[in-house]
Amino acid sequence: MTHYAWTIKARGREDIRRVTTLGEMQDVLRILSMPGQAPPDWIIAGAEGNEIAGHGRYTHNEGGKDAWTLIWTKMDVSPKRKGLAHFK
């Protein structure tokens, strides 16, 4: 199973950093319901940086009062095999 290290940064909120599958990342996005958020699968498919397989960045309303950013990168190993479980 492929895992991704990802971070959500938003003004006025503590950063959220996790290592999960892509599906789990999308579930978190659905739960958070960030301002102006498109469906999570659209965010992943249309994000900057997708020319590098497994990596991406999405920024909503850059510089605005409700700006937020999601950055992710594909992991080469399972978090449990290399001691990365502490990121969960």
Backbone torsions as a table, in degrees:
resi	resn	phi	psi	omega
1	MET	NA	133.5	-178.6
2	THR	-83.6	135.6	177.6
3	HIS	-116.7	154.9	-179.2
4	TYR	-129.3	135.9	169.5
5	ALA	-89.5	129.5	-177.1
6	TRP	-145.8	156.9	-179.3
7	THR	-138.4	137.1	170.7
8	ILE	-113.1	126.1	177.1
9	LYS	-118.9	130.9	178.4
10	ALA	-145.5	142.5	179.1
11	ARG	-58.8	132.0	177.3
12	GLY	81.2	4.1	179.0
13	ARG	-126.9	150.7	172.9
14	GLU	-70.8	141.3	178.3
15	ASP	-58.6	144.3	175.3
16	ILE	-108.6	121.2	-179.5
17	ARG	-125.8	128.0	-178.0
18	ARG	-145.7	163.4	167.3
19	VAL	-124.7	114.2	-177.2
20	THR	-148.0	-179.8	170.4
21	THR	-76.7	167.1	178.1
22	LEU	-62.0	-41.2	178.6
23	GLY	-61.4	-41.3	178.2
24	GLU	-66.8	-36.7	176.2
25	MET	-61.9	-43.8	178.7
26	GLN	-64.4	-36.6	176.4
27	ASP	-61.3	-43.8	178.8
28	VAL	-61.7	-42.9	178.0
29	LEU	-59.7	-41.6	178.5
30	ARG	-62.1	-42.5	-178.8
31	ILE	-66.6	-43.0	-177.8
32	LEU	-68.3	-35.2	-178.3
33	SER	47.8	63.0	-178.5
34	MET	-63.4	154.9	-179.7
35	PRO	-55.4	132.3	175.5
36	GLY	67.3	18.1	-173.0
37	GLN	-72.7	128.9	170.1
38	ALA	-78.5	167.7	174.8
39	PRO	-55.1	137.8	-175.0
40	PRO	-52.4	-38.1	-179.6
41	ASP	-67.1	-29.4	175.5
42	TRP	-69.4	-39.7	179.7
43	ILE	-59.5	-48.5	-177.7
44	ILE	-64.3	-44.8	-176.2
45	ALA	-68.4	-33.4	-173.2
46	GLY	-104.7	10.8	-174.3
47	ALA	-77.5	155.4	173.8
48	GLU	-64.5	152.4	175.2
49	GLY	87.2	-2.4	-178.6
50	ASN	-69.3	-7.6	174.7
51	GLU	-69.7	-15.4	173.2
52	ILE	-103.4	109.6	-173.6
53	ALA	-52.7	129.2	175.7
54	GLY	85.9	1.3	-178.2
55	HIS	-126.5	150.5	176.7
56	GLY	-169.6	169.5	178.9
57	ARG	-148.3	134.0	175.9
58	TYR	-129.4	129.7	176.4
59	THR	-124.6	128.3	176.2
60	HIS	-101.8	127.6	172.5
61	ASN	51.9	52.4	-177.6
62	GLU	-50.8	127.5	179.1
63	GLY	84.6	-11.6	-179.9
64	GLY	-82.1	169.0	-178.0
65	LYS	-67.7	-22.3	178.6
66	ASP	-110.6	27.3	-179.7
67	ALA	-66.1	144.4	172.9
68	TRP	-153.8	156.4	-175.9
69	THR	-135.3	140.2	172.3
70	LEU	-119.6	127.6	178.2
71	ILE	-127.0	133.7	178.5
72	TRP	-140.6	155.6	175.8
73	THR	-145.6	140.2	-179.3
74	LYS	-72.2	136.5	178.0
75	MET	-93.0	146.0	177.9
76	ASP	-85.0	-13.3	-176.9
77	VAL	-133.3	160.1	173.9
78	SER	-72.0	139.6	-178.1
79	PRO	-58.3	-33.7	-176.8
80	LYS	-73.8	-25.7	-177.7
81	ARG	-79.2	-26.9	-175.1
82	LYS	-117.7	19.0	175.3
83	GLY	73.0	26.1	179.1
84	LEU	-94.5	6.3	-176.5
85	ALA	-60.0	-22.4	-179.7
86	HIS	-66.1	-12.4	177.2
87	PHE	-78.6	-14.9	-177.8
88	LYS	-72.2	NA	NA
